[in-house]
């Protein structure tokens, strides 16, 4: 069954960030949720590399992995949910969870990557606080 869904409206109304980058790691799509999560407007993000949101200490590793994916047409992550740190415009560290998908042209040559990203910073902090409290309680009983 075919539906009449406007893709632009869909991308702007969902709560998760959708970011698409080309073969050179340049951002070509940045939805409203990406702005809310990372703090960069669409105009600020488009044309920049993903280094915009990748923590500086991970730039090289990320870039090497991205280049390898573009060369091979494969990502080692498949449809796995990835949990990694990211960087907000104001410099603070975020905890994000996301899935990635490879994009291809008609000759099955890799042309980019799409990522659907959720901000897990608050949930991650709550989990760490709970683990710390549990550890404190276990130490009291020992």
N, C-alpha and C positions, 0 to 999 in steps of 0.2 A: 504494500500500500504506500503510495507516494503522498507526502504531506507538503503543504505549502508553508515552509518555515523560512523566515528571513534569517540567514546565517549571521549577519551583523547584529541583529537584535538578540539572537540566541547568545552570542559571545559576550555581549554587554550585560545580559541579565543574570548569567550564572555566577555563583559565588566563588568559583575557583578561577585562578589566573590561567589564561591560555596564552602561551608565548610560542611563536614560530620564529625560527632562525634559519637563514639560508646556508649554503655549503661553506661560506666563509665566516660563519658564526655571527653574522649581522642579524639583528632583530628586524623582522619584517611584519610581525603582527604582535600586538600588545593590547589586551582587552582591559576593560574598566577594573576588573578585579586585580589585575596585575598592578595597576596604579594604586589601588587601595592597599595591597599587600606590601609592595616595594617602595612606594612613595614617588616614583618617577611618572611623569605624565607620558602619554603616548608619544607626544612630540619629542620629549627628552630621550625616550627609549629607542624609537625607530632609528635604524642606521647604526646604532652602537652595537658592540659585541656583548656577549653574555657576561663578560668580565664586569659589567655594570652591577650584577647581582651575585657573582661568584666571589666568595671571600678571597682576598689577595693571596693568602698562603696556598690557595688551591688553584690559582690561575694556570700554572704550567701543566699540572696533572689533568685539569679539565680540558685544556686546549689540545693536549696530546691525545686524549681519549676521543674528543670530538673529531679531530683530523683523521684518526684511525677509522671511526665510524663512517665518515664521508668517503674514505678510500675503499673500504670493504663493503659498504652498504649494510652493515650490521652493527647493532648495539649489543653489548654484552648483558644489558639489563632486561631486554625483552619487554614483557609487560609487568615486570616486578615493580612494586611500590618502593621507591627510593626515599630514604630519609637522610637529609644532609643539612648542613648550615648554609645560610645565604646571607646576603648583606642588603640592608635597607638603605635608602638614600641618605638618611641621617647618620649612617655609620653603625647603627646597632646590628647585632647578629640576630637573625631569625632562624627558627627551626622549621624546615619545610618538608613536605612529603609530596612526591610527584611521580607520574608515569611519563615515559617518553615514547615517541613513535617516529620511525624514519619516514621521510617523504621521498618519493621517486618520480622521475620523469617517465615519458613513454618508452624509453630504452632501458628502463629499470636502473638508471644511474641515480645515486643518492643526490638529492638536491637540498636537503635540509632536515630539520628535526622539529617536532612539535612537542611541547610539554604542557601537561595539565597539573597545576600546582596548588596545594592547599597550605595555608599558614598553620603550623602546628605548635607555634611558640608557647602559647598559653598552656595547652595540654601537656607539652613536654615539661614545662616548669612545674605543673601540678604533679606529674608522675615523679619527678625528681624529689619534690618536697615529701611526697608520700613514702618514697623509698628511704629517704633520710629519716623520717619519723619512725618507720618500721625498724630500721637499723638501731635507732636510739632505744626503742622499746625492747628489742631483742637483747641489747647490751644491759639493760636494767634487770632483765630476768636471769642473765648469766651469772 
